[in-house]
Amino acid sequence: MSSQPDWAPRPTDHLPPMRIDHEVALTQVMTTKAYDYWRARRGSRIMPARKDINPRDMREFVASAGLIEARPTADGYEYQVRLAGTRIEEIMGPITGKLFSEFLPPEIEARWRRVCEEVRRSRGPVSITGRMAFQARHWLKTEAFVGPLGEDGQEITMFLLGAATWTDLPEGKSTVPA
């Protein structure tokens, strides 16, 4: 794996850049806990299976966790959110059970697909850092871990996600223009 991060091209000028890193350099507690959990469940294998992942064992970070199913279609893959923790849904709204195309604008769906495709291509975990693009919440910084899950260690069927968002605005500064 390359140690150089991959800066995703911006599909439109209004989206902030996103960094995809195969070195999985994480700084946030919840994303680090998700990554550590994924690695523990993986053991000596290339990736853990879905059956190795149990939300009850993720109590410390489940509010910041997600499971995304990857289903092959005639045109590629369809991605469906199977579990979105409460902190994720506070930002994104109720997305559990929804396909990417059901809640994401096309340009942001393309970014999320790019992350999933990169994990599928590399067959390993990545970290993502940048600013929130969803609903133009650019004042929110975000960091995520995305790790593959595969039933036979070969075909990736799901992804484990750990996500964190925070603001770097000075205290008292509004996110709404005056």
Buried (B, 14 or more C-beta within 10 A) or exposed (E): EEEEBBEBEBBEEEBBEBBBBBEBEBEBEBBBBBBBBBEEBBEEEEBBBBEBBEEEEBEBBBBBBBBBBBEEEEEEBBBBBBBBBEBBBEBBEEBBEBBBEEBBEEEBBBBBBBBBBBBBEBBBBBBBBBBBBBEEBBBBBBBBBBBBBBEEBEEBBBBBBBBBBEEEEEEEEEEEEE
